[in-house]
Amino acid sequence: MRRLTHLDGRVLVAAAVVVFFGALLGVRAATGSTPWRTVGVDRGALSFEDLRSVTSSWDCARRGIDPFPANPCDPFSGATAGIVRYANYPRVWIDAWHFGLGEGDTVPLGVAIAVLFLLAALAAPGPLTLGEGAVYGGALLAPATLLGVERGNVDILVFALVVAGVLLVRRSPWAAAVPVTAAAVLKLFPAAALVLFARGRRRLAAGAAAAAVFLAYGLATLSDIRTLRSVIPREVADSYGAAVPVEALHEAGVAWAQSAAEVRWLRVGLIVLALLVGAALVRARAGTAERDERRLDLFWAGAAIYAASYVFGSNFDYRLAFLLLCVPQLCAWARPGGSPLPGTRVALGMLLLTLWLSSGRPPLPFGLQTWYTDLSFPPEEVLNWLLFAWLTAAVAATAPVAVPRRLTRSATA
């Protein structure tokens, strides 16, 4: 029994992952179809649907056709007359056509990316208690996280790069800057993880160099970035961000959320109000928690990416996978007297609920799934707003230079 209590919780997580995917593959072998919707994942029409947008662009590039931003080689293009699926990734992805790959390689690439993501997720937190392993496993196998695996979305590959940077940063900030900068170049939003390098003087030079490289890349590809901004799909279903609840109100016909100006100001208002709530939380700091640098690095990277993506406005739910990086630190803070802010257990509960409810078909019992999906306003967006406020405050509360109390006092006055 004593040996069991000292077992690394990651063994429990790994066992849950093996059993879960083994069951999915077993059902697929027996029926010919993977039961993704049974576990709350909104399955695409084709396997690794998002990854096909990338791999099919390589076929176009090889034929001399520019697939950015509209990709005529995409299997979903032309399904309806005049419909072309647009890219939601930088042009640098298209250059991989030189490796001789194409849409025919989608399935092995999708499997490889999924395995890399799961290995990174298991390696990231370091040793866990059994209780922490149960919580972490629940987050890892939640519908929002699994959505990225099912779609083969490249965000889960970027997740692995960010994890590599976090694991390297305490040994060599310069080595850590390589995968984090690569992640930022490949998908832009991971640039928020560069705040990780502000957590110590030894890291500042490497962080500044990484930021300079990303800034130069951004300026050189500014036209493409603007194009991406204009063509990226924005939906209420399977999405989160400051723009999603406002768009839900707009679609529901709420009178004061119909014009473009009203929508814009409502979105800004949500962000500002959340920051004020966060300032109040910093002012009401619960105390100074014991520091685990690995977990705190993970927390900063995950919280920064989540907060930046929330402010961006609209993101598909698979990007919530970066909240996994916050779970180990939240578990540590959930112990009595261990949190720098009040409400850590509530925040951890909200994070888990968000990951499980952020689905077009959340796995709810007793017929609640249909009721939940028919709601005109997605309730999980309230959880996302609260998480944005709490996680932003937690980053401020654990900053190397404490936030001056007079600033938080004036912000909440």
Secondary structure as UniProt FT lines:
FT   HELIX           2..5
FT   HELIX           9..31
FT   HELIX           36..39
FT   TURN            47..48
FT   HELIX           49..62
FT   TURN            63..64
FT   TURN            72..73
FT   TURN            75..78
FT   TURN            81..82
FT   HELIX           91..99
FT   HELIX           103..105
FT   HELIX           106..123
FT   TURN            124..125
FT   HELIX           130..140
FT   HELIX           143..151
FT   HELIX           155..169
FT   TURN            170..171
FT   HELIX           173..187
FT   HELIX           189..198
FT   HELIX           201..220
FT   HELIX           222..231
FT   TURN            237..238
FT   STRAND          239..240
FT   HELIX           243..251
FT   TURN            252..253
FT   HELIX           255..257
FT   HELIX           260..283
FT   HELIX           293..312
FT   STRAND          315..316
FT   HELIX           317..326
FT   HELIX           327..333
FT   TURN            336..337
FT   TURN            342..343
FT   HELIX           344..357
FT   TURN            365..367
FT   HELIX           368..373
FT   HELIX           380..397
FT   HELIX           405..411
//
